[in-house]
């Protein structure tokens, strides 16, 4: 039963990732594109965690944490660039 739930969740997050990718190419506002890329990073981290839970591997959880941290830092850096025009002051 848990296998079916994990497969369903992987399918839902995969569909969400594809819809985010579609939204990324159709949106014109740069700020909204940053939010879409941040959401995609969260979806990829969730997919890695779900795949790790399905396979029983503990190593993939570290990869998911690195993906989430990279997504967060890149979003913050890009937002700072949009607000101030420079990342490093």
N, CA, C and O atoms as a GROMACS GRO file, in nm:
protein
  356
    1UNK      N    1   0.082  -0.120   0.000
    1UNK     CA    2   0.000   0.000   0.000
    1UNK      C    3   0.087   0.126   0.000
    1UNK      O    4   0.054   0.225  -0.066
    2UNK      N    5   0.197   0.123   0.075
    2UNK     CA    6   0.286   0.238   0.079
    2UNK      C    7   0.352   0.261  -0.057
    2UNK      O    8   0.377   0.375  -0.096
    3UNK      N    9   0.378   0.153  -0.129
    3UNK     CA   10   0.437   0.166  -0.263
    3UNK      C   11   0.346   0.241  -0.359
    3UNK      O   12   0.393   0.322  -0.438
    4UNK      N   13   0.216   0.212  -0.350
    4UNK     CA   14   0.120   0.284  -0.436
    4UNK      C   15   0.114   0.432  -0.400
    4UNK      O   16   0.107   0.517  -0.488
    5UNK      N   17   0.116   0.461  -0.272
    5UNK     CA   18   0.110   0.601  -0.228
    5UNK      C   19   0.235   0.676  -0.273
    5UNK      O   20   0.226   0.791  -0.316
    6UNK      N   21   0.352   0.612  -0.262
    6UNK     CA   22   0.475   0.677  -0.306
    6UNK      C   23   0.475   0.697  -0.457
    6UNK      O   24   0.519   0.801  -0.505
    7UNK      N   25   0.427   0.600  -0.532
    7UNK     CA   26   0.419   0.614  -0.678
    7UNK      C   27   0.323   0.726  -0.717
    7UNK      O   28   0.352   0.803  -0.808
    8UNK      N   29   0.211   0.734  -0.648
    8UNK     CA   30   0.115   0.842  -0.675
    8UNK      C   31   0.176   0.978  -0.643
    8UNK      O   32   0.159   1.073  -0.719
    9UNK      N   33   0.247   0.988  -0.531
    9UNK     CA   34   0.309   1.116  -0.493
    9UNK      C   35   0.419   1.154  -0.592
    9UNK      O   36   0.433   1.272  -0.626
   10UNK      N   37   0.497   1.057  -0.637
   10UNK     CA   38   0.601   1.086  -0.736
   10UNK      C   39   0.537   1.135  -0.865
   10UNK      O   40   0.588   1.228  -0.928
   11UNK      N   41   0.427   1.074  -0.906
   11UNK     CA   42   0.356   1.119  -1.025
   11UNK      C   43   0.302   1.260  -1.010
   11UNK      O   44   0.308   1.340  -1.104
   12UNK      N   45   0.248   1.291  -0.892
   12UNK     CA   46   0.194   1.426  -0.869
   12UNK      C   47   0.303   1.531  -0.870
   12UNK      O   48   0.286   1.638  -0.930
   13UNK      N   49   0.415   1.502  -0.805
   13UNK     CA   50   0.524   1.599  -0.805
   13UNK      C   51   0.589   1.610  -0.943
   13UNK      O   52   0.635   1.718  -0.981
   14UNK      N   53   0.593   1.500  -1.017
   14UNK     CA   54   0.642   1.507  -1.155
   14UNK      C   55   0.554   1.592  -1.243
   14UNK      O   56   0.603   1.669  -1.325
   15UNK      N   57   0.422   1.577  -1.227
   15UNK     CA   58   0.328   1.660  -1.302
   15UNK      C   59   0.342   1.807  -1.262
   15UNK      O   60   0.337   1.895  -1.348
   16UNK      N   61   0.360   1.833  -1.134
   16UNK     CA   62   0.380   1.970  -1.088
   16UNK      C   63   0.507   2.030  -1.147
   16UNK      O   64   0.511   2.148  -1.182
   17UNK      N   65   0.610   1.948  -1.159
   17UNK     CA   66   0.736   1.995  -1.217
   17UNK      C   67   0.718   2.029  -1.365
   17UNK      O   68   0.770   2.129  -1.413
   18UNK      N   69   0.644   1.946  -1.436
   18UNK     CA   70   0.617   1.974  -1.577
   18UNK      C   71   0.532   2.100  -1.595
   18UNK      O   72   0.555   2.178  -1.687
   19UNK      N   73   0.433   2.119  -1.509
   19UNK     CA   74   0.350   2.239  -1.516
   19UNK      C   75   0.430   2.364  -1.482
   19UNK      O   76   0.408   2.470  -1.540
   20UNK      N   77   0.524   2.352  -1.387
   20UNK     CA   78   0.612   2.465  -1.357
   20UNK      C   79   0.702   2.498  -1.475
   20UNK      O   80   0.727   2.615  -1.503
   21UNK      N   81   0.749   2.395  -1.543
   21UNK     CA   82   0.833   2.417  -1.661
   21UNK      C   83   0.754   2.487  -1.771
   21UNK      O   84   0.806   2.576  -1.838
   22UNK      N   85   0.629   2.446  -1.789
   22UNK     CA   86   0.543   2.513  -1.887
   22UNK      C   87   0.520   2.658  -1.847
   22UNK      O   88   0.522   2.747  -1.932
   23UNK      N   89   0.498   2.682  -1.720
   23UNK     CA   90   0.475   2.819  -1.671
   23UNK      C   91   0.601   2.905  -1.687
   23UNK      O   92   0.592   3.025  -1.712
   24UNK      N   93   0.718   2.842  -1.672
   24UNK     CA   94   0.843   2.916  -1.685
   24UNK      C   95   0.859   2.973  -1.825
   24UNK      O   96   0.911   3.083  -1.841
   25UNK      N   97   0.815   2.898  -1.926
   25UNK     CA   98   0.831   2.945  -2.063
   25UNK      C   99   0.720   3.038  -2.109
   25UNK      O  100   0.735   3.109  -2.208
   26UNK      N  101   0.608   3.041  -2.037
   26UNK     CA  102   0.496   3.125  -2.081
   26UNK      C  103   0.488   3.257  -2.005
   26UNK      O  104   0.414   3.347  -2.048
   27UNK      N  105   0.559   3.273  -1.896
   27UNK     CA  106   0.548   3.393  -1.814
   27UNK      C  107   0.645   3.499  -1.865
   27UNK      O  108   0.752   3.467  -1.916
   28UNK      N  109   0.607   3.624  -1.851
   28UNK     CA  110   0.690   3.734  -1.900
   28UNK      C  111   0.760   3.811  -1.789
   28UNK      O  112   0.863   3.874  -1.813
   29UNK      N  113   0.706   3.808  -1.668
   29UNK     CA  114   0.760   3.885  -1.557
   29UNK      C  115   0.880   3.811  -1.497
   29UNK      O  116   0.873   3.691  -1.470
   30UNK      N  117   0.989   3.883  -1.477
   30UNK     CA  118   1.112   3.822  -1.428
   30UNK      C  119   1.101   3.776  -1.283
   30UNK      O  120   1.158   3.673  -1.246
   31UNK      N  121   1.030   3.850  -1.201
   31UNK     CA  122   1.013   3.813  -1.060
   31UNK      C  123   0.934   3.683  -1.048
   31UNK      O  124   0.966   3.597  -0.967
   32UNK      N  125   0.831   3.670  -1.130
   32UNK     CA  126   0.752   3.547  -1.127
   32UNK      C  127   0.834   3.427  -1.176
   32UNK      O  128   0.812   3.315  -1.131
   33UNK      N  129   0.926   3.450  -1.267
   33UNK     CA  130   1.014   3.341  -1.312
   33UNK      C  131   1.104   3.292  -1.198
   33UNK      O  132   1.131   3.172  -1.187
   34UNK      N  133   1.149   3.384  -1.115
   34UNK     CA  134   1.230   3.345  -0.999
   34UNK      C  135   1.149   3.256  -0.906
   34UNK      O  136   1.200   3.156  -0.855
   35UNK      N  137   1.024   3.292  -0.884
   35UNK     CA  138   0.938   3.210  -0.798
   35UNK      C  139   0.911   3.074  -0.859
   35UNK      O  140   0.903   2.974  -0.786
   36UNK      N  141   0.897   3.067  -0.990
   36UNK     CA  142   0.875   2.939  -1.056
   36UNK      C  143   0.998   2.850  -1.041
   36UNK      O  144   0.986   2.730  -1.016
   37UNK      N  145   1.116   2.907  -1.058
   37UNK     CA  146   1.240   2.828  -1.044
   37UNK      C  147   1.257   2.781  -0.900
   37UNK      O  148   1.303   2.669  -0.876
   38UNK      N  149   1.220   2.864  -0.803
   38UNK     CA  150   1.226   2.823  -0.663
   38UNK      C  151   1.129   2.709  -0.636
   38UNK      O  152   1.162   2.614  -0.564
   39UNK      N  153   1.010   2.717  -0.691
   39UNK     CA  154   0.913   2.609  -0.676
   39UNK      C  155   0.962   2.481  -0.742
   39UNK      O  156   0.939   2.371  -0.692
   40UNK      N  157   1.031   2.495  -0.854
   40UNK     CA  158   1.087   2.377  -0.921
   40UNK      C  159   1.195   2.312  -0.837
   40UNK      O  160   1.206   2.189  -0.834
   41UNK      N  161   1.275   2.392  -0.768
   41UNK     CA  162   1.378   2.336  -0.680
   41UNK      C  163   1.314   2.258  -0.565
   41UNK      O  164   1.364   2.153  -0.526
   42UNK      N  165   1.205   2.311  -0.511
   42UNK     CA  166   1.134   2.240  -0.404
   42UNK      C  167   1.075   2.110  -0.457
   42UNK      O  168   1.080   2.007  -0.389
   43UNK      N  169   1.019   2.113  -0.578
   43UNK     CA  170   0.962   1.991  -0.636
   43UNK      C  171   1.070   1.886  -0.664
   43UNK      O  172   1.046   1.767  -0.642
   44UNK      N  173   1.186   1.928  -0.710
   44UNK     CA  174   1.294   1.833  -0.736
   44UNK      C  175   1.342   1.772  -0.604
   44UNK      O  176   1.368   1.652  -0.598
   45UNK      N  177   1.354   1.853  -0.501
   45UNK     CA  178   1.395   1.800  -0.370
   45UNK      C  179   1.291   1.699  -0.319
   45UNK      O  180   1.327   1.595  -0.264
   46UNK      N  181   1.163   1.730  -0.338
   46UNK     CA  182   1.058   1.637  -0.296
   46UNK      C  183   1.064   1.508  -0.376
   46UNK      O  184   1.043   1.400  -0.321
   47UNK      N  185   1.091   1.518  -0.505
   47UNK     CA  186   1.103   1.397  -0.588
   47UNK      C  187   1.221   1.311  -0.544
   47UNK      O  188   1.211   1.188  -0.542
   48UNK      N  189   1.331   1.374  -0.509
   48UNK     CA  190   1.448   1.298  -0.462
   48UNK      C  191   1.416   1.228  -0.330
   48UNK      O  192   1.455   1.113  -0.311
   49UNK      N  193   1.347   1.297  -0.241
   49UNK     CA  194   1.311   1.236  -0.112
   49UNK      C  195   1.214   1.120  -0.133
   49UNK      O  196   1.230   1.015  -0.071
   50UNK      N  197   1.116   1.138  -0.219
   50UNK     CA  198   1.020   1.031  -0.245
   50UNK      C  199   1.086   0.911  -0.313
   50UNK      O  200   1.054   0.796  -0.282
   51UNK      N  201   1.176   0.937  -0.406
   51UNK     CA  202   1.248   0.827  -0.471
   51UNK      C  203   1.337   0.754  -0.371
   51UNK      O  204   1.352   0.632  -0.379
   52UNK      N  205   1.396   0.828  -0.277
   52UNK     CA  206   1.479   0.765  -0.174
   52UNK      C  207   1.394   0.681  -0.081
   52UNK      O  208   1.435   0.573  -0.038
   53UNK      N  209   1.275   0.729  -0.049
   53UNK     CA  210   1.186   0.652   0.037
   53UNK      C  211   1.138   0.526  -0.033
   53UNK      O  212   1.120   0.422   0.030
   54UNK      N  213   1.118   0.534  -0.162
   54UNK     CA  214   1.072   0.418  -0.237
   54UNK      C  215   1.182   0.314  -0.252
   54UNK      O  216   1.155   0.194  -0.247
   55UNK      N  217   1.305   0.359  -0.271
   55UNK     CA  218   1.416   0.265  -0.290
   55UNK      C  219   1.480   0.222  -0.159
   55UNK      O  220   1.551   0.122  -0.155
   56UNK      N  221   1.457   0.297  -0.052
   56UNK     CA  222   1.515   0.263   0.077
   56UNK      C  223   1.657   0.314   0.095
   56UNK      O  224   1.728   0.267   0.185
   57UNK      N  225   1.700   0.408   0.013
   57UNK     CA  226   1.835   0.463   0.020
   57UNK      C  227   1.837   0.584   0.112
   57UNK      O  228   1.751   0.672   0.101
   58UNK      N  229   1.935   0.590   0.200
   58UNK     CA  230   1.947   0.705   0.291
   58UNK      C  231   2.038   0.813   0.236
   58UNK      O  232   2.036   0.926   0.284
   59UNK      N  233   2.118   0.781   0.135
   59UNK     CA  234   2.213   0.877   0.079
   59UNK      C  235   2.142   0.988   0.001
   59UNK      O  236   2.193   1.100  -0.007
   60UNK      N  237   2.028   0.959  -0.054
   60UNK     CA  238   1.957   1.057  -0.135
   60UNK      C  239   1.900   1.172  -0.052
   60UNK      O  240   1.874   1.279  -0.106
   61UNK      N  241   1.881   1.151   0.076
   61UNK     CA  242   1.830   1.259   0.160
   61UNK      C  243   1.929   1.373   0.169
   61UNK      O  244   1.888   1.489   0.174
   62UNK      N  245   2.057   1.343   0.170
   62UNK     CA  246   2.158   1.449   0.170
   62UNK      C  247   2.155   1.527   0.039
   62UNK      O  248   2.172   1.649   0.038
   63UNK      N  249   2.133   1.457  -0.070
   63UNK     CA  250   2.122   1.525  -0.200
   63UNK      C  251   2.000   1.616  -0.202
   63UNK      O  252   2.006   1.726  -0.259
   64UNK      N  253   1.891   1.573  -0.142
   64UNK     CA  254   1.771   1.657  -0.138
   64UNK      C  255   1.794   1.783  -0.055
   64UNK      O  256   1.746   1.891  -0.090
   65UNK      N  257   1.867   1.770   0.054
   65UNK     CA  258   1.899   1.887   0.137
   65UNK      C  259   1.988   1.984   0.059
   65UNK      O  260   1.969   2.105   0.066
   66UNK      N  261   2.085   1.932  -0.015
   66UNK     CA  262   2.172   2.018  -0.096
   66UNK      C  263   2.094   2.088  -0.206
   66UNK      O  264   2.119   2.206  -0.234
   67UNK      N  265   2.001   2.018  -0.268
   67UNK     CA  266   1.918   2.081  -0.372
   67UNK      C  267   1.832   2.191  -0.312
   67UNK      O  268   1.820   2.299  -0.370
   68UNK      N  269   1.773   2.166  -0.196
   68UNK     CA  270   1.688   2.266  -0.131
   68UNK      C  271   1.770   2.388  -0.090
   68UNK      O  272   1.726   2.502  -0.108
   69UNK      N  273   1.889   2.366  -0.035
   69UNK     CA  274   1.973   2.479   0.007
   69UNK      C  275   2.021   2.559  -0.114
   69UNK      O  276   2.024   2.682  -0.108
   70UNK      N  277   2.058   2.492  -0.221
   70UNK     CA  278   2.101   2.563  -0.341
   70UNK      C  279   1.988   2.645  -0.400
   70UNK      O  280   2.009   2.758  -0.443
   71UNK      N  281   1.868   2.589  -0.401
   71UNK     CA  282   1.752   2.663  -0.451
   71UNK      C  283   1.723   2.786  -0.367
   71UNK      O  284   1.692   2.892  -0.421
   72UNK      N  285   1.732   2.772  -0.236
   72UNK     CA  286   1.705   2.885  -0.147
   72UNK      C  287   1.809   2.994  -0.165
   72UNK      O  288   1.774   3.111  -0.178
   73UNK      N  289   1.936   2.958  -0.165
   73UNK     CA  290   2.042   3.058  -0.177
   73UNK      C  291   2.037   3.128  -0.312
   73UNK      O  292   2.056   3.249  -0.319
   74UNK      N  293   2.010   3.053  -0.418
   74UNK     CA  294   2.002   3.116  -0.550
   74UNK      C  295   1.882   3.209  -0.560
   74UNK      O  296   1.891   3.314  -0.624
   75UNK      N  297   1.771   3.173  -0.498
   75UNK     CA  298   1.655   3.261  -0.499
   75UNK      C  299   1.683   3.389  -0.422
   75UNK      O  300   1.647   3.498  -0.467
   76UNK      N  301   1.746   3.378  -0.306
   76UNK     CA  302   1.778   3.497  -0.228
   76UNK      C  303   1.878   3.586  -0.302
   76UNK      O  304   1.865   3.709  -0.300
   77UNK      N  305   1.977   3.526  -0.367
   77UNK     CA  306   2.076   3.605  -0.441
   77UNK      C  307   2.011   3.677  -0.559
   77UNK      O  308   2.041   3.793  -0.585
   78UNK      N  309   1.923   3.609  -0.630
   78UNK     CA  310   1.859   3.672  -0.744
   78UNK      C  311   1.763   3.782  -0.700
   78UNK      O  312   1.752   3.884  -0.768
   79UNK      N  313   1.693   3.762  -0.588
   79UNK     CA  314   1.605   3.866  -0.537
   79UNK      C  315   1.685   3.989  -0.494
   79UNK      O  316   1.642   4.102  -0.518
   80UNK      N  317   1.800   3.967  -0.433
   80UNK     CA  318   1.885   4.080  -0.394
   80UNK      C  319   1.936   4.152  -0.518
   80UNK      O  320   1.947   4.275  -0.518
   81UNK      N  321   1.968   4.077  -0.622
   81UNK     CA  322   2.012   4.139  -0.746
   81UNK      C  323   1.900   4.222  -0.808
   81UNK      O  324   1.925   4.332  -0.858
   82UNK      N  325   1.777   4.172  -0.805
   82UNK     CA  326   1.666   4.247  -0.862
   82UNK      C  327   1.636   4.374  -0.782
   82UNK      O  328   1.597   4.476  -0.839
   83UNK      N  329   1.652   4.367  -0.649
   83UNK     CA  330   1.622   4.483  -0.566
   83UNK      C  331   1.730   4.589  -0.570
   83UNK      O  332   1.701   4.708  -0.576
   84UNK      N  333   1.856   4.547  -0.567
   84UNK     CA  334   1.966   4.643  -0.552
   84UNK      C  335   2.056   4.654  -0.674
   84UNK      O  336   2.134   4.749  -0.683
   85UNK      N  337   2.048   4.562  -0.767
   85UNK     CA  338   2.133   4.567  -0.884
   85UNK      C  339   2.271   4.507  -0.863
   85UNK      O  340   2.351   4.505  -0.956
   86UNK      N  341   2.300   4.459  -0.744
   86UNK     CA  342   2.429   4.399  -0.714
   86UNK      C  343   2.409   4.294  -0.605
   86UNK      O  344   2.327   4.311  -0.515
   87UNK      N  345   2.484   4.188  -0.615
   87UNK     CA  346   2.474   4.083  -0.513
   87UNK      C  347   2.571   4.109  -0.399
   87UNK      O  348   2.536   4.099  -0.282
   88UNK      N  349   2.695   4.144  -0.436
   88UNK     CA  350   2.798   4.170  -0.337
   88UNK      C  351   2.814   4.320  -0.321
   88UNK      O  352   2.834   4.392  -0.419
   89UNK      N  353   2.806   4.367  -0.199
   89UNK     CA  354   2.816   4.511  -0.174
   89UNK      C  355   2.951   4.546  -0.117
   89UNK      O  356   2.978   4.663  -0.089
   0.00000   0.00000   0.00000
